[in-house]
Amino acid sequence: MASVHDMQASRSTYEGMLNLFKFGTPVVIAITALVIFLLTR
C-alpha cells in the first residue's frame, strides 16, 4: 500500500489540477468567444 507521504503528494497534485481546470476553463471560453466575436465583425 502507498505511504502516507505519497498519498498526500498525490492528493495535492490532484487538487492542483482540479483548480487549474476550474479557473482555466472560463478563461479559455472567454478568449475563444472574444476571438470569434472579432473575426465575425
N, C-alpha and C positions, 0 to 999 in steps of 0.2 A: 504494500500500500504506500501511497505517496506520503512524504513527510509533511509536517505542518508548514514548514517554510515554503515548500513547493506549492502547496495549496494556496497560501497567502499570495505568492507571486502570481500564480495563475489567476486568482480572483482579481487582483489588481489590474492585470493586463486585460482581462475580460471587461471589467468596468470601464477602463480607459477606452477600449474600442467602442463600447456602447455609447459613451459620452461623445466620442468623435462622430459617430453616425447620427446621434441625436441633434447635435449642433451643426454638423456639416451638411446634412441633407437639406434643410431650409435654405442655407446659403447657396448651394448648388442650384436649387429650384429658382431662387430669386435671380441669380446670374443668368440662367437659361431663359427665364421669362424676359429679362431685360434685353438680351441678345435677339430673341425672336421679335420683340417689340421694335427694336431699332432696325432690324432687317426688313420688316414689313411696312415701315414708314416711307 
